[in-house]
Amino acid sequence: MNANLIGQYVYAVVVIIALLAALSWLVAQLSRRRMLISTGRRLVGVVESTQLTHQNWVSVVKVTDRYYLLGSGQGGVSLVCEIPADAVDPWLEEQRRIAQQQAETVSGIWQRVLRR
């Protein structure tokens, strides 16, 4: 096989991997934005969730205007503590602002791509 042809194959694979990584990041950001937007309109919603181990999670859940830290695993779901709203609301607003900025950036990039 020609070295030039092998180089082209390697370049194509690298481009495809980069595109898949970018698409994965975009989907994660958009789903996070959707979660942040919907949290304010729902009676019950998951604000943030983090996997601790393969089967254990910790989540911040909003019920009406109160926030709870819940732990979940094989044994079920447990209330860890109630979190004061003044500790969560500023963080939530900052996350919404960041998500909006990211959406505007992606939208601007997409519009530039479509113009070409």
Secondary structure, 3 states (H helix, E strand, C coil): CCHHHHHHHHHHHHHHHHHHHHHHHHHHHHHHHHHHHHHCCCCEEEEEEEECCCCCEEEEEEECCEEEEEEEECCEEEEEEEECHHHHHHHHHHHHHHHHHHHHHHHHHHHHHHHC
